[in-house]
């Protein structure tokens, strides 16, 4: 559990900054990948898609930063991120139905902020998106 919590903390830091850079640097092909990843993840209105689809969306954000060092750091975190996301999906089954569409809304809002090149707000949106699960897990540390 401690490892998952530490990974979530690092995700907030790394993904928040990579999203900030993505908002400043994205190119048209990055936006095509981001939109496709979100579309794949949200085939059903009240579901978030698979863990792999969710990971693809977050990885597309990181790639849109065009920061090779950041992409390498994120890739090194991927096995731990995958464990955390799988754990999160298990917990989602216990959450109220209202959380599932909320997760989709958060992903859509993150994409919109990147598209609008709103770097400061997307950093906060990523932090809030990841911290939702993190704050729940801290109770069990």
WONORGI-V876284 format. One record per residue. SS is DSSP state (H for helix, E for strand, - for the rest). PHI is phi in whole degrees, 0 to 359 (999 if undefined). PSI is psi in whole degrees, 0 to 359 (none if undefined). Layout:
ss=SS phi=PHI psi=PSI
ss=SS phi=PHI psi=PSI
This chain:
ss=- phi=999 psi=320
ss=H phi=299 psi=320
ss=H phi=297 psi=319
ss=H phi=295 psi=318
ss=H phi=297 psi=317
ss=H phi=295 psi=322
ss=H phi=297 psi=317
ss=H phi=299 psi=319
ss=H phi=299 psi=316
ss=H phi=293 psi=323
ss=H phi=300 psi=317
ss=H phi=302 psi=317
ss=H phi=291 psi=305
ss=H phi=292 psi=308
ss=H phi=292 psi=327
ss=H phi=299 psi=314
ss=H phi=288 psi=323
ss=H phi=293 psi=323
ss=H phi=294 psi=321
ss=H phi=303 psi=311
ss=H phi=294 psi=321
ss=H phi=300 psi=319
ss=H phi=298 psi=326
ss=H phi=279 psi=330
ss=H phi=243 psi=353
ss=- phi=303 psi=147
ss=- phi=249 psi=165
ss=H phi=307 psi=321
ss=H phi=292 psi=331
ss=H phi=295 psi=317
ss=H phi=295 psi=323
ss=H phi=300 psi=315
ss=H phi=294 psi=318
ss=H phi=297 psi=314
ss=H phi=295 psi=320
ss=H phi=295 psi=319
ss=H phi=296 psi=318
ss=H phi=293 psi=319
ss=H phi=299 psi=316
ss=H phi=298 psi=323
ss=H phi=283 psi=340
ss=- phi=238 psi=42
ss=- phi=298 psi=328
ss=- phi=246 psi=135
ss=- phi=301 psi=326
ss=- phi=255 psi=16
ss=- phi=236 psi=158
ss=- phi=262 psi=357
ss=- phi=85 psi=187
ss=- phi=278 psi=167
ss=H phi=300 psi=318
ss=H phi=297 psi=322
ss=H phi=293 psi=320
ss=H phi=296 psi=314
ss=H phi=300 psi=321
ss=H phi=297 psi=321
ss=H phi=297 psi=311
ss=H phi=295 psi=321
ss=H phi=295 psi=325
ss=H phi=295 psi=325
ss=H phi=297 psi=312
ss=H phi=300 psi=316
ss=H phi=297 psi=324
ss=H phi=291 psi=349
ss=- phi=289 psi=334
ss=- phi=58 psi=34
ss=- phi=246 psi=104
ss=H phi=298 psi=322
ss=H phi=294 psi=317
ss=H phi=297 psi=321
ss=H phi=295 psi=322
ss=H phi=292 psi=318
ss=H phi=298 psi=315
ss=H phi=298 psi=316
ss=H phi=299 psi=323
ss=H phi=291 psi=336
ss=H phi=275 psi=345
ss=H phi=306 psi=317
ss=H phi=300 psi=320
ss=H phi=289 psi=322
ss=H phi=299 psi=317
ss=H phi=299 psi=317
ss=H phi=300 psi=313
ss=H phi=298 psi=318
ss=H phi=293 psi=321
ss=H phi=296 psi=320
ss=H phi=296 psi=316
ss=H phi=300 psi=317
ss=H phi=297 psi=325
ss=H phi=296 psi=320
ss=H phi=291 psi=323
ss=H phi=306 psi=327
ss=- phi=296 psi=337
ss=- phi=267 psi=349
ss=- phi=278 psi=161
ss=- phi=299 psi=151
ss=H phi=305 psi=332
ss=H phi=297 psi=336
ss=H phi=289 psi=326
ss=H phi=297 psi=308
ss=H phi=295 psi=332
ss=H phi=297 psi=320
ss=H phi=299 psi=319
ss=H phi=295 psi=317
ss=H phi=300 psi=319
ss=H phi=297 psi=316
ss=H phi=297 psi=317
ss=H phi=297 psi=317
ss=H phi=297 psi=320
ss=H phi=298 psi=314
ss=H phi=299 psi=316
ss=H phi=298 psi=319
ss=H phi=295 psi=321
ss=H phi=295 psi=312
ss=H phi=304 psi=320
ss=- phi=279 psi=1
ss=- phi=59 psi=37
ss=- phi=265 psi=80
ss=H phi=297 psi=313
ss=H phi=296 psi=318
ss=H phi=288 psi=327
ss=H phi=290 psi=327
ss=H phi=301 psi=312
ss=H phi=294 psi=322
ss=H phi=296 psi=318
ss=H phi=296 psi=315
ss=H phi=302 psi=313
ss=H phi=295 psi=321
ss=H phi=299 psi=313
ss=H phi=285 psi=325
ss=H phi=289 psi=342
ss=H phi=304 psi=309
ss=H phi=289 psi=322
ss=H phi=300 psi=315
ss=H phi=295 psi=325
ss=H phi=294 psi=318
ss=H phi=292 psi=328
ss=H phi=303 psi=332
ss=- phi=297 psi=336
ss=- phi=256 psi=7
ss=- phi=297 psi=none
